[in-house]
Amino acid sequence: MDRKELAAKIYQASHLEGSFKLRSGQTSNEYFDKYLFESDPALLAEIGIQVSQLIPEGTEVLAGLEMGGIPIATVLSARTGLPVVFVRKKAKEYGTCKLAEGTDIAGKNVCVIEDVVTTGGQIVLSTKDLRQLGARVEYVLCVIERDERSRGNLKKEGLELLSLFTMDELKASSKA
């Protein structure tokens, strides 16, 4: 599948019309449900093929952020053989009490994986946590860059954002 076809399929699967209350409290007549493309095995497999080509050289561990980054990181790990760690927003308060579940990240080059990036706020918080655990984090890889301002927010934290698509590209694919 080529890139344009994948963009169109992601948009078709995830773009909903109706009446939706947004996180901001506003109402919208459209909504983009990212979990619809992440839960489709054929789309997720193709996303894995195309996103895997963007993984920076030297990456030793993929870090999937809770919750949307986890399926992307998992498919990338299966495709590339790179180990994965699953990063919680908050360390669990029982059992191992870990923030990052999976392989050891101390001293390793870790690439943060996210599905959709809007402001980058949670990425900044999670990256600080990963760095405190000894990870070297310079790159964030996402499927969809919703807002270009996220690049500047991440750059301030020493992070480079690599995205497969922008939201504008997805919207344009629906008109093609």
C-alpha positions in Angstrom: 0.0 0.0 0.0 1.4 3.4 -0.8 1.5 6.3 1.6 -1.5 8.2 0.0 -3.6 5.1 0.2 -2.7 4.5 3.8 -3.6 8.1 4.7 -7.0 7.7 3.0 -7.7 4.4 4.8 -6.7 5.9 8.2 -9.0 8.9 7.6 -11.9 6.7 6.4 -11.6 4.4 9.4 -11.3 7.2 12.0 -13.2 10.2 10.9 -16.7 10.3 12.4 -19.5 12.8 11.8 -22.3 13.6 14.3 -22.4 15.6 17.6 -19.4 15.1 19.9 -18.4 16.8 23.1 -14.6 17.5 23.0 -12.2 17.4 25.9 -12.3 21.2 25.9 -16.0 21.1 26.6 -16.9 22.4 23.1 -19.2 20.5 20.7 -18.0 19.5 17.3 -19.8 17.9 14.3 -16.8 15.7 13.5 -14.4 13.6 15.6 -11.2 11.7 14.8 -11.3 8.4 16.7 -7.7 7.2 16.6 -8.5 3.9 18.3 -10.4 2.9 15.2 -7.2 2.7 13.1 -5.2 1.2 16.0 -7.7 -1.6 16.5 -7.8 -2.6 12.8 -5.2 -5.3 12.3 -4.7 -4.6 8.6 -4.2 -0.9 9.1 -2.0 -1.4 12.1 0.2 -3.8 10.2 0.6 -1.3 7.3 1.3 1.5 9.7 4.0 -0.7 11.2 5.6 -1.1 7.8 5.6 2.6 7.0 6.5 4.0 10.5 9.3 1.4 10.9 11.2 3.2 8.1 11.2 6.4 10.3 12.9 4.8 13.3 16.1 6.7 13.9 19.4 4.8 13.4 20.9 3.8 16.8 17.5 3.3 18.5 17.9 0.5 21.1 14.4 0.6 22.7 10.9 1.7 21.6 8.9 3.4 24.4 5.1 3.2 23.8 3.2 5.8 25.7 0.0 4.9 27.5 -2.4 4.3 25.9 -2.3 5.0 22.2 1.4 4.6 21.7 1.4 1.0 23.0 -0.2 -0.7 20.0 2.0 1.3 17.6 5.2 0.4 19.6 4.2 -3.2 19.8 3.7 -3.6 16.1 7.0 -1.8 15.5 8.8 -4.1 17.9 7.4 -7.1 16.2 8.4 -5.8 12.8 11.9 -4.6 13.7 13.0 -6.9 16.6 13.7 -3.9 18.8 12.6 -4.3 22.4 9.7 -2.3 23.8 8.8 -0.6 27.0 5.3 0.5 28.0 5.2 3.9 29.7 2.5 4.7 32.1 1.3 8.3 32.8 1.8 7.5 36.5 3.7 4.7 38.1 1.4 2.0 39.4 1.0 1.8 43.2 1.1 -2.0 43.5 3.3 -4.9 42.5 6.5 -3.6 40.9 5.4 0.0 41.2 7.0 0.7 37.8 6.4 3.7 35.5 8.0 1.9 32.5 7.1 -1.8 32.0 9.3 -4.1 30.0 13.0 -4.1 29.1 15.6 -2.1 30.9 16.1 1.4 29.5 19.0 2.7 31.6 21.8 4.0 29.4 20.0 3.1 26.2 18.8 5.2 23.2 15.1 5.2 23.5 12.6 6.5 20.9 9.3 7.5 22.2 6.3 6.2 20.2 2.9 7.9 20.2 -0.1 7.6 18.0 -1.3 11.2 17.7 0.6 14.3 18.9 -1.3 17.5 19.5 0.6 19.7 22.0 3.3 17.2 23.1 2.5 17.9 26.8 2.3 14.3 27.9 5.4 13.4 25.8 7.4 16.1 27.6 6.3 14.7 31.0 7.0 11.0 30.0 10.3 11.9 28.5 11.4 13.6 31.8 10.4 10.4 33.6 12.3 8.2 31.1 15.4 10.3 31.4 15.2 10.1 35.2 15.3 6.3 34.8 18.6 6.7 32.7 17.2 6.6 29.2 18.7 8.7 26.4 15.8 10.2 24.6 16.2 12.5 21.5 13.4 11.3 19.2 9.6 11.0 19.2 7.9 9.1 16.5 4.2 9.4 15.8 1.6 8.3 13.2 -0.2 11.6 13.1 1.0 15.1 13.9 -2.2 16.9 14.7 -0.8 20.4 15.5 2.6 21.7 14.1 3.1 23.7 17.3 3.9 20.4 19.0 7.3 20.4 17.2 8.3 23.6 18.9 7.2 22.4 22.3 9.2 19.2 21.9 12.2 21.0 20.5 12.4 23.0 23.7 12.9 19.7 25.5 15.6 18.5 23.1 13.3 16.2 21.2 12.9 15.9 17.5 9.4 14.9 16.2 9.2 12.4 13.3 5.7 11.9 12.0 4.2 9.7 9.3 1.3 12.1 8.5 0.0 15.5 9.5 -3.7 15.9 10.1 -3.9 18.1 7.1 -2.5 15.3 4.9 -5.1 12.9 6.2 -7.9 15.4 5.5 -6.5 16.1 2.0 -6.5 12.3 1.4 -10.2 12.2 1.9 -10.7 14.6 -1.0 -8.4 12.8 -3.4 
